[in-house]
Amino acid sequence: MKRIICALFLLWGLAEAKAGSDELYQTRLAALKSTLELTYNPAVKPFIEEYLNNPEKVRELIGRSKYFFPMLEKSLRAKGLPTELKYLAATASMLDPTAVNANGASGIWMMAYPITRMYKLKVNTYIDERRDPVKSSAVAAQHFKDLFSIYKSWPLAIASYGCSPVTLNKCIHISNNSLYFWDIYPHMPAFCKELYPRVIATAYILNYYKEHGISSAEPKFETDTDSLLVNKWLSFQQISSVTGVSVEEMRLLNPAFRKDIIPFNAEGYYVRVPKSKSKNFDLLKDSVYRPINMSELQADPIQKMQEELVDSVARIKPGNEPKKFTKKKVIYTVKRGDNLGDIADWFDVPADDIKSWNKLRKNAVKYGQKLTIWVEGSKIGYYKKIGKMSASQKKKIKRKD
Protein backbone atom coordinates (compact mmCIF):
# COMPACT_ATOMS: atom_id res chain seq x y z
CA MET A 1 0.00 0.00 0.00
CA LYS A 2 2.88 2.37 0.87
CA ARG A 3 4.48 1.70 -2.54
CA ILE A 4 1.25 2.61 -4.29
CA ILE A 5 0.97 5.85 -2.31
CA CYS A 6 4.63 6.74 -3.06
CA ALA A 7 4.08 6.06 -6.75
CA LEU A 8 1.00 8.28 -6.76
CA PHE A 9 2.91 11.10 -5.03
CA LEU A 10 5.72 10.73 -7.59
CA LEU A 11 3.31 10.94 -10.52
CA TRP A 12 1.60 13.92 -8.92
CA GLY A 13 4.99 15.61 -8.45
CA LEU A 14 5.95 15.04 -12.07
CA ALA A 15 2.62 16.40 -13.26
CA GLU A 16 3.07 19.48 -11.07
CA ALA A 17 6.62 20.00 -12.39
CA LYS A 18 5.39 19.65 -15.99
CA ALA A 19 2.55 22.09 -15.39
CA GLY A 20 4.97 24.43 -13.64
CA SER A 21 7.46 24.43 -16.52
CA ASP A 22 4.71 24.92 -19.07
CA GLU A 23 3.40 27.91 -17.15
CA LEU A 24 6.94 29.28 -16.76
CA TYR A 25 7.67 29.04 -20.48
CA GLN A 26 4.33 30.59 -21.31
CA THR A 27 4.84 33.55 -18.95
CA ARG A 28 8.37 34.26 -20.14
CA LEU A 29 7.49 34.07 -23.83
CA ALA A 30 4.49 36.37 -23.31
CA ALA A 31 6.89 38.93 -21.78
CA LEU A 32 8.86 39.12 -25.06
CA LYS A 33 5.91 40.86 -26.78
CA SER A 34 6.99 40.03 -30.32
CA THR A 35 5.05 40.75 -33.50
CA LEU A 36 6.05 37.23 -34.62
CA GLU A 37 3.48 35.81 -32.19
CA LEU A 38 6.09 33.91 -30.18
CA THR A 39 3.46 32.34 -27.95
CA TYR A 40 3.84 29.09 -26.05
CA ASN A 41 2.38 25.80 -27.26
CA PRO A 42 3.13 22.28 -25.95
CA ALA A 43 4.82 21.56 -29.33
CA VAL A 44 7.49 24.12 -28.40
CA LYS A 45 8.54 22.43 -25.15
CA PRO A 46 10.61 19.54 -26.65
CA PHE A 47 12.76 22.05 -28.53
CA ILE A 48 13.33 24.21 -25.44
CA GLU A 49 14.39 21.10 -23.53
CA GLU A 50 16.65 20.07 -26.41
CA TYR A 51 18.54 23.34 -25.90
CA LEU A 52 18.60 22.94 -22.11
CA ASN A 53 20.12 19.47 -22.50
CA ASN A 54 22.94 20.91 -24.66
CA PRO A 55 24.32 23.94 -22.77
CA GLU A 56 27.59 24.00 -24.77
CA LYS A 57 25.60 24.19 -28.01
CA VAL A 58 23.67 27.11 -26.52
CA ARG A 59 26.88 28.87 -25.47
CA GLU A 60 28.27 28.57 -28.99
CA LEU A 61 25.05 30.01 -30.38
CA ILE A 62 25.19 32.90 -27.89
CA GLY A 63 28.77 33.69 -28.96
CA ARG A 64 27.91 33.75 -32.66
CA SER A 65 24.76 35.82 -32.06
CA LYS A 66 26.84 38.69 -30.68
CA TYR A 67 28.60 38.99 -34.04
CA PHE A 68 25.87 38.07 -36.54
CA PHE A 69 22.68 39.45 -34.99
CA PRO A 70 23.57 43.15 -35.59
CA MET A 71 24.08 42.38 -39.32
CA LEU A 72 20.80 40.50 -39.58
CA GLU A 73 18.86 43.14 -37.65
CA LYS A 74 20.14 45.90 -39.95
CA SER A 75 18.83 44.11 -43.07
CA LEU A 76 15.48 43.34 -41.43
CA ARG A 77 14.99 46.96 -40.30
CA ALA A 78 15.81 48.19 -43.81
CA LYS A 79 12.72 46.30 -45.06
CA GLY A 80 10.55 47.34 -42.12
CA LEU A 81 10.41 43.78 -40.75
CA PRO A 82 10.46 42.49 -37.14
CA THR A 83 14.07 42.01 -36.04
CA GLU A 84 12.94 38.86 -34.19
CA LEU A 85 13.17 37.08 -37.54
CA LYS A 86 16.86 36.76 -36.67
CA TYR A 87 15.82 33.79 -34.50
CA LEU A 88 14.89 31.91 -37.67
CA ALA A 89 18.51 32.15 -38.87
CA ALA A 90 19.70 30.96 -35.46
CA THR A 91 17.26 28.05 -35.66
CA ALA A 92 18.05 27.06 -39.24
CA SER A 93 21.86 27.15 -39.19
CA MET A 94 22.96 27.73 -35.59
CA LEU A 95 24.38 30.95 -37.14
CA ASP A 96 26.96 28.92 -39.04
CA PRO A 97 27.29 30.52 -42.53
CA THR A 98 28.91 27.38 -43.95
CA ALA A 99 26.07 25.07 -42.89
CA VAL A 100 24.48 22.87 -45.58
CA ASN A 101 21.49 20.56 -45.18
CA ALA A 102 20.54 17.35 -47.00
CA ASN A 103 18.43 19.28 -49.53
CA GLY A 104 21.31 21.55 -50.56
CA ALA A 105 20.08 24.63 -48.69
CA SER A 106 23.02 26.60 -47.37
CA GLY A 107 24.15 29.69 -45.52
CA ILE A 108 23.23 31.48 -42.34
CA TRP A 109 19.54 31.49 -43.40
CA MET A 110 19.77 27.92 -44.77
CA MET A 111 18.52 29.28 -48.07
CA ALA A 112 17.25 26.90 -50.76
CA TYR A 113 18.74 27.18 -54.23
CA PRO A 114 15.45 28.23 -55.95
CA ILE A 115 15.31 31.28 -53.65
CA THR A 116 18.93 32.03 -54.59
CA ARG A 117 17.99 32.06 -58.27
CA MET A 118 14.81 34.04 -57.67
CA TYR A 119 16.69 36.91 -56.03
CA LYS A 120 19.86 36.53 -58.13
CA LEU A 121 22.43 35.71 -55.48
CA LYS A 122 25.70 34.50 -56.98
CA VAL A 123 26.58 30.82 -56.54
CA ASN A 124 29.51 29.32 -58.48
CA THR A 125 32.79 27.46 -58.00
CA TYR A 126 34.41 30.27 -56.02
CA ILE A 127 31.48 32.20 -54.51
CA ASP A 128 28.33 31.25 -52.62
CA GLU A 129 26.60 34.45 -51.56
CA ARG A 130 24.10 32.50 -49.46
CA ARG A 131 27.04 32.22 -47.05
CA ASP A 132 27.56 36.00 -47.00
CA PRO A 133 25.68 37.21 -43.88
CA VAL A 134 25.08 40.69 -45.31
CA LYS A 135 23.98 39.80 -48.86
CA SER A 136 21.95 36.76 -47.84
CA SER A 137 20.20 38.75 -45.07
CA ALA A 138 19.14 41.41 -47.59
CA VAL A 139 17.64 38.68 -49.79
CA ALA A 140 16.06 36.87 -46.83
CA ALA A 141 14.44 40.12 -45.68
CA GLN A 142 12.91 40.73 -49.11
CA HIS A 143 11.73 37.11 -49.29
CA PHE A 144 10.06 37.33 -45.87
CA LYS A 145 8.38 40.55 -46.92
CA ASP A 146 7.02 38.79 -50.02
CA LEU A 147 5.83 35.80 -47.98
CA PHE A 148 4.09 37.99 -45.40
CA SER A 149 2.30 39.86 -48.20
CA ILE A 150 0.78 36.48 -49.19
CA TYR A 151 -0.28 35.12 -45.79
CA LYS A 152 -0.55 38.22 -43.55
CA SER A 153 0.68 35.94 -40.75
CA TRP A 154 4.23 35.55 -39.48
CA PRO A 155 3.79 31.93 -38.30
CA LEU A 156 2.60 30.98 -41.80
CA ALA A 157 5.32 33.06 -43.50
CA ILE A 158 7.94 31.23 -41.41
CA ALA A 159 6.38 27.84 -42.18
CA SER A 160 6.29 28.60 -45.91
CA TYR A 161 9.98 29.51 -45.79
CA GLY A 162 10.65 25.99 -44.53
CA CYS A 163 8.59 24.10 -47.10
CA SER A 164 7.63 26.56 -49.90
CA PRO A 165 4.27 28.28 -50.40
CA VAL A 166 3.10 25.50 -52.74
CA THR A 167 3.36 22.85 -50.00
CA LEU A 168 1.88 25.13 -47.35
CA ASN A 169 -1.08 26.03 -49.56
CA LYS A 170 -1.91 22.33 -49.90
CA CYS A 171 -1.84 21.99 -46.10
CA ILE A 172 -4.13 25.04 -45.75
CA HIS A 173 -6.59 23.48 -48.19
CA ILE A 174 -6.62 20.21 -46.20
CA SER A 175 -7.28 22.26 -43.03
CA ASN A 176 -10.56 23.69 -44.41
CA ASN A 177 -8.72 26.83 -45.56
CA SER A 178 -7.89 27.89 -42.01
CA LEU A 179 -5.13 30.50 -41.72
CA TYR A 180 -4.43 29.77 -38.05
CA PHE A 181 -1.05 28.06 -37.76
CA TRP A 182 -2.01 25.53 -35.07
CA ASP A 183 -5.07 24.41 -37.10
CA ILE A 184 -2.80 23.65 -40.06
CA TYR A 185 0.02 22.23 -37.92
CA PRO A 186 -1.20 18.57 -37.82
CA HIS A 187 -1.37 18.44 -41.62
CA MET A 188 2.11 19.83 -42.32
CA PRO A 189 5.13 17.68 -43.25
CA ALA A 190 7.66 17.36 -40.43
CA PHE A 191 10.32 19.64 -41.91
CA CYS A 192 7.67 22.36 -42.30
CA LYS A 193 5.72 22.05 -39.04
CA GLU A 194 8.84 22.05 -36.81
CA LEU A 195 10.36 25.33 -38.01
CA TYR A 196 8.01 27.78 -36.26
CA PRO A 197 8.01 25.95 -32.87
CA ARG A 198 11.83 25.76 -33.10
CA VAL A 199 12.00 29.52 -33.74
CA ILE A 200 9.93 30.11 -30.59
CA ALA A 201 12.23 27.79 -28.61
CA THR A 202 15.32 29.61 -29.95
CA ALA A 203 13.87 32.99 -29.00
CA TYR A 204 13.18 31.62 -25.51
CA ILE A 205 16.65 30.19 -24.91
CA LEU A 206 18.54 33.24 -26.23
CA ASN A 207 16.54 35.50 -23.91
CA TYR A 208 16.42 33.30 -20.81
CA TYR A 209 19.58 31.17 -20.88
CA LYS A 210 20.92 32.82 -17.68
CA GLU A 211 17.77 31.82 -15.78
CA HIS A 212 18.65 28.20 -16.60
CA GLY A 213 22.24 28.49 -15.35
CA ILE A 214 23.86 28.77 -18.80
CA SER A 215 26.68 31.30 -18.85
CA SER A 216 27.27 33.79 -21.64
CA ALA A 217 29.96 33.33 -24.29
CA GLU A 218 31.96 35.40 -26.76
CA PRO A 219 32.63 34.71 -30.47
CA LYS A 220 35.69 32.58 -31.19
CA PHE A 221 37.12 35.21 -33.56
CA GLU A 222 37.78 38.96 -33.59
CA THR A 223 34.51 40.76 -34.32
CA ASP A 224 35.80 44.32 -34.77
CA THR A 225 36.45 44.27 -38.52
CA ASP A 226 37.07 46.43 -41.57
CA SER A 227 35.88 45.74 -45.12
CA LEU A 228 38.54 45.93 -47.83
CA LEU A 229 37.79 46.13 -51.56
CA VAL A 230 39.67 43.49 -53.55
CA ASN A 231 39.41 43.60 -57.36
CA LYS A 232 42.10 41.11 -58.40
CA TRP A 233 42.64 37.38 -58.00
CA LEU A 234 43.91 36.92 -54.46
CA SER A 235 44.17 34.03 -52.03
CA PHE A 236 43.63 34.01 -48.28
CA GLN A 237 47.19 32.74 -47.98
CA GLN A 238 48.54 35.87 -49.67
CA ILE A 239 46.52 38.12 -47.36
CA SER A 240 47.63 36.08 -44.35
CA SER A 241 51.32 36.32 -45.26
CA VAL A 242 51.24 40.12 -45.20
CA THR A 243 48.58 41.04 -42.63
CA GLY A 244 49.20 38.28 -40.10
CA VAL A 245 45.53 37.22 -40.13
CA SER A 246 45.39 33.41 -40.09
CA VAL A 247 43.77 31.60 -42.99
CA GLU A 248 41.31 30.01 -40.55
CA GLU A 249 40.24 33.46 -39.30
CA MET A 250 39.87 34.65 -42.91
CA ARG A 251 37.51 31.73 -43.50
CA LEU A 252 35.43 32.59 -40.43
CA LEU A 253 35.13 36.24 -41.46
CA ASN A 254 34.60 35.55 -45.19
CA PRO A 255 32.56 32.35 -45.52
CA ALA A 256 31.24 33.25 -49.00
CA PHE A 257 34.60 32.41 -50.61
CA ARG A 258 34.48 28.64 -51.07
CA LYS A 259 38.08 27.87 -52.06
CA ASP A 260 40.07 30.39 -49.97
CA ILE A 261 40.38 32.45 -53.16
CA ILE A 262 38.90 35.85 -54.03
CA PRO A 263 38.22 35.71 -57.79
CA PHE A 264 38.49 38.63 -60.19
CA ASN A 265 35.40 40.76 -60.53
CA ALA A 266 35.16 44.13 -62.28
CA GLU A 267 33.32 45.65 -59.31
CA GLY A 268 35.52 43.84 -56.78
CA TYR A 269 34.59 41.97 -53.61
CA TYR A 270 34.60 43.27 -50.06
CA VAL A 271 36.73 41.17 -47.74
CA ARG A 272 36.56 41.37 -43.95
CA VAL A 273 39.73 41.44 -41.86
CA PRO A 274 40.22 42.31 -38.17
CA LYS A 275 40.39 46.08 -37.77
CA SER A 276 43.63 45.75 -35.81
CA LYS A 277 45.33 44.33 -38.92
CA SER A 278 43.53 46.11 -41.74
CA LYS A 279 46.17 48.87 -41.86
CA ASN A 280 48.76 46.26 -42.78
CA PHE A 281 46.77 45.49 -45.92
CA ASP A 282 46.66 49.14 -47.04
CA LEU A 283 50.31 49.78 -46.26
CA LEU A 284 51.54 46.58 -47.91
CA LYS A 285 49.00 46.26 -50.72
CA ASP A 286 51.76 45.92 -53.34
CA SER A 287 53.26 43.05 -51.34
CA VAL A 288 49.87 41.37 -51.09
CA TYR A 289 49.32 41.35 -54.83
CA ARG A 290 52.93 40.55 -55.74
CA PRO A 291 53.49 36.82 -56.50
CA ILE A 292 54.80 35.01 -53.44
CA ASN A 293 58.07 33.07 -53.42
CA MET A 294 57.03 29.42 -53.16
CA SER A 295 60.18 28.52 -51.24
CA GLU A 296 58.94 30.79 -48.46
CA LEU A 297 55.25 29.95 -48.78
CA GLN A 298 54.23 26.47 -49.80
CA ALA A 299 50.50 26.56 -50.39
CA ASP A 300 49.42 29.54 -52.46
CA PRO A 301 47.12 28.01 -55.13
CA ILE A 302 47.18 31.02 -57.47
CA GLN A 303 50.96 31.38 -57.40
CA LYS A 304 51.33 27.64 -57.91
CA MET A 305 49.13 27.77 -61.03
CA GLN A 306 51.12 30.76 -62.34
CA GLU A 307 54.45 29.00 -61.85
CA GLU A 308 53.25 25.77 -63.45
CA LEU A 309 52.07 27.70 -66.49
CA VAL A 310 55.41 29.54 -66.83
CA ASP A 311 57.34 26.27 -66.45
CA SER A 312 55.27 24.50 -69.08
CA VAL A 313 55.82 27.33 -71.57
CA ALA A 314 59.54 27.44 -70.84
CA ARG A 315 59.90 23.72 -71.57
CA ILE A 316 58.58 24.16 -75.12
CA LYS A 317 61.55 24.81 -77.42
CA PRO A 318 61.28 26.00 -81.05
CA GLY A 319 60.71 23.00 -83.27
CA ASN A 320 59.74 20.88 -80.28
CA GLU A 321 56.17 22.07 -79.76
CA PRO A 322 53.70 19.42 -78.58
CA LYS A 323 51.69 17.79 -81.33
CA LYS A 324 48.10 18.86 -81.68
CA PHE A 325 45.43 16.28 -80.97
CA THR A 326 44.01 15.34 -84.39
CA LYS A 327 42.06 12.16 -83.60
CA LYS A 328 38.32 11.86 -84.19
CA LYS A 329 35.83 9.32 -82.90
CA VAL A 330 34.17 6.61 -84.99
CA ILE A 331 31.50 4.22 -83.67
CA TYR A 332 31.75 0.77 -85.30
CA THR A 333 29.01 -1.85 -84.86
CA VAL A 334 30.44 -5.39 -84.75
CA LYS A 335 29.19 -7.66 -87.59
CA ARG A 336 28.97 -11.47 -87.67
CA GLY A 337 32.40 -13.04 -88.15
CA ASP A 338 34.32 -9.91 -86.98
CA ASN A 339 37.21 -10.25 -84.55
CA LEU A 340 39.25 -7.70 -82.67
CA GLY A 341 42.42 -8.22 -84.72
CA ASP A 342 40.68 -7.58 -88.06
CA ILE A 343 38.88 -4.51 -86.70
CA ALA A 344 42.20 -3.09 -85.52
CA ASP A 345 43.68 -3.67 -89.01
CA TRP A 346 40.78 -1.97 -90.78
CA PHE A 347 41.05 1.15 -88.62
CA ASP A 348 44.88 1.21 -88.45
CA VAL A 349 45.00 1.20 -84.65
CA PRO A 350 46.46 -1.27 -82.10
CA ALA A 351 43.99 -3.85 -80.74
CA ASP A 352 45.03 -2.97 -77.18
CA ASP A 353 43.90 0.62 -77.78
CA ILE A 354 40.44 -0.56 -78.83
CA LYS A 355 40.26 -2.65 -75.65
CA SER A 356 41.29 0.35 -73.57
CA TRP A 357 38.83 2.76 -75.20
CA ASN A 358 35.94 0.34 -74.67
CA LYS A 359 37.06 -1.15 -71.32
CA LEU A 360 37.25 -4.67 -72.75
CA ARG A 361 38.86 -7.30 -70.54
CA LYS A 362 39.17 -9.91 -73.30
CA ASN A 363 39.83 -9.94 -77.04
CA ALA A 364 36.36 -11.31 -77.79
CA VAL A 365 33.77 -8.99 -79.31
CA LYS A 366 30.03 -9.66 -79.70
CA TYR A 367 27.72 -9.27 -82.67
CA GLY A 368 25.91 -5.93 -82.46
CA GLN A 369 28.40 -4.48 -79.94
CA LYS A 370 29.24 -0.81 -80.52
CA LEU A 371 32.96 0.05 -80.31
CA THR A 372 34.44 3.51 -79.91
CA ILE A 373 37.52 3.90 -82.10
CA TRP A 374 39.73 6.97 -82.37
CA VAL A 375 41.16 7.43 -85.87
CA GLU A 376 43.24 10.00 -87.72
CA GLY A 377 40.99 13.02 -88.21
CA SER A 378 42.15 13.74 -91.77
CA LYS A 379 40.81 10.31 -92.88
CA ILE A 380 37.56 10.34 -90.89
CA GLY A 381 35.40 10.05 -94.05
CA TYR A 382 37.22 6.88 -95.17
CA TYR A 383 36.96 5.17 -91.78
CA LYS A 384 33.24 5.95 -91.45
CA LYS A 385 32.62 3.99 -94.69
CA ILE A 386 34.08 0.79 -93.18
CA GLY A 387 30.96 0.23 -91.10
CA LYS A 388 28.88 0.06 -94.30
CA MET A 389 31.21 -2.34 -96.16
CA SER A 390 30.45 -6.00 -96.77
CA ALA A 391 32.69 -8.78 -95.42
CA SER A 392 34.32 -9.29 -98.84
CA GLN A 393 35.10 -5.59 -99.19
CA LYS A 394 36.73 -5.52 -95.75
CA LYS A 395 38.88 -8.55 -96.71
CA LYS A 396 40.22 -6.58 -99.67
CA ILE A 397 41.24 -3.79 -97.29
CA LYS A 398 43.20 -6.32 -95.25
CA ARG A 399 44.89 -7.84 -98.36
CA LYS A 400 45.96 -4.36 -99.53
CA ASP A 401 47.68 -3.83 -96.18
C-alpha positions, 0 to 999 in steps of 0.5 A: 500500500505504501508503494502505491501511495509513493508512486501516486505522489511521484506521478503527482509531483511530475505532473506538477513540475510539468505544469509548472514548466509549461506555465513558466515558459508561457509567462516568459514568452508572453513577456517578449511581446513580439510581433512574430506571435512567439506564444507558447504551445506544448509543441514548443517544449521539446525544442526548449528542452533540447537546448537545455540538454545541450548547454555548450551548443547554446553557449556557442550560439550565444557567442555567434549571435553577438557577431551576426545578430547586428548584421541580420537586424540591420537588413530586417529593419531596412525592409521594415520587418520584425528584427525577431526574424533573426531567431529563424537564422539561429534556428536554421543554421545555428548561425553557421554561414557554412552550414548545408542541409541534406536538400542543398540549402546553405548559408546562415539562413539555410537558403534553398537554391530556388530562392537564390535564383529568384533573387539573383544571389551569386553561386559558383565554384568560387562564390556562394553568396548564401554564405555571405551574412550581409547579402543573404540577409538582404535577400532573406528580408525581401523574401520574408516581406514577399511571404508575409504579403501572401499570408498576412501571418508571421507563423505561416510566413515562417512555415512557408519559408521551410517548405515553400508556399506551394506545399503550405497552400496544400496543407491550408486546403486540407485544413478547411482553408484555415489561416491559423497556424495551429489548425494547419500544424497537424497536416504539415510535413515534419520539416515544415511544421517544426520550423516555427516551434523551433524559432519560438524555442530559440527565442526563448533560450537566447533571452532566458539562458541565464535563468537556466544556469547557462553562462554567456559566451563570446565569439571565437574570432575577432569581431571588430572588422574592416571591409577591404575592396579586392578587385584582383585574384587573391588568395587568403594565404597571400593576405595572411602572409602580409597582414598576419591574419590566419587563414582560418580566421579569414575563413570565419570572417569571409565564408562566401569564398568557397576555395580560400580564393577571391576571384576577379570581378570588375566591381571587386569583392569586399573582404573582412579582416580584423580592424587591428590588422587592416592597416597592414593590408593598405600599407603593404598592398603591393606586397599582397598582390605581388606573386609570393616566393614558393620557397617561403610559402608552400600553399598559395594556389594562385601562385602555384598555377602561375608558376606551373604555367610559366614552367610548361611554356619554358619547356617548349623549345622551337621546333619541339612544340607538342603535337596537336590532338588530331584524332576523331571518334568513330563508332563501329558496330560489330558484324557477324564473323568480326574479330578484334584483330581484323577490326584493328587492321581496318582502322589502323590502330592497335587492338590494345587501344580498342580494348582500352577505349571500350574497357574490354577485358578480353579480345572477344567482341560480340555481334551488335556491340558498338565500339568507340575507335579513335582514328586519324581526323584527316581520314575520318570520311574513309573510316566511317565507310568501313561500317557500311562495307560487306565482309568481302570488301573488308577482306580486300582492305586487309589484303591491300595492307 
